[in-house]
């Protein structure tokens, strides 16, 4: 549209693009919603996802049941995550009642505080009983009852994706099965005489996974549990 100027021009300026009035019909840009992170200010919901693990350590008279409850954050969004919220340990045995209650409260407080809680696994699994540890079913060595509780927490954190799973590939499992069959054949043992272990009776301790599953074949020490080998 042409506009006729009837007055005297006394000055001028160039109108910049960034000073133009925004289009009224343009949709406003919405700020991205920040995902909710785990913190101690989050109130406990009425419903939590729970998983219970049973352990039967030889140092306890009765089995112990470890329940870990998780909270679901940012549900139905791209930032959805499952975080541990609290832990309970129950048993008929009252021998360890006092320190078990204290341990569950401390661990639950760490869970609710948020951040990286995976350090708990290493701290608990490094606790050693001055009276000596024990072998649980499968031939895995546990230095203490606290360490086995730490192993349960590690298993749970792997299940919900907070820790990477170290599960062996199918190819590695097949190779280890072949090595075991060959070893047992050379030892003239078709079955394992040690009912407390899933591995040959004369297997030795693995320094990596603490399992009595290391055999020596052709001068090479190989763990039948985790696959660790001195020969690479």
Order of alpha helices (4+ residues) and beta strands (2+ residues): beta-beta-beta-alpha-alpha-beta-beta-alpha-alpha-beta-beta-beta
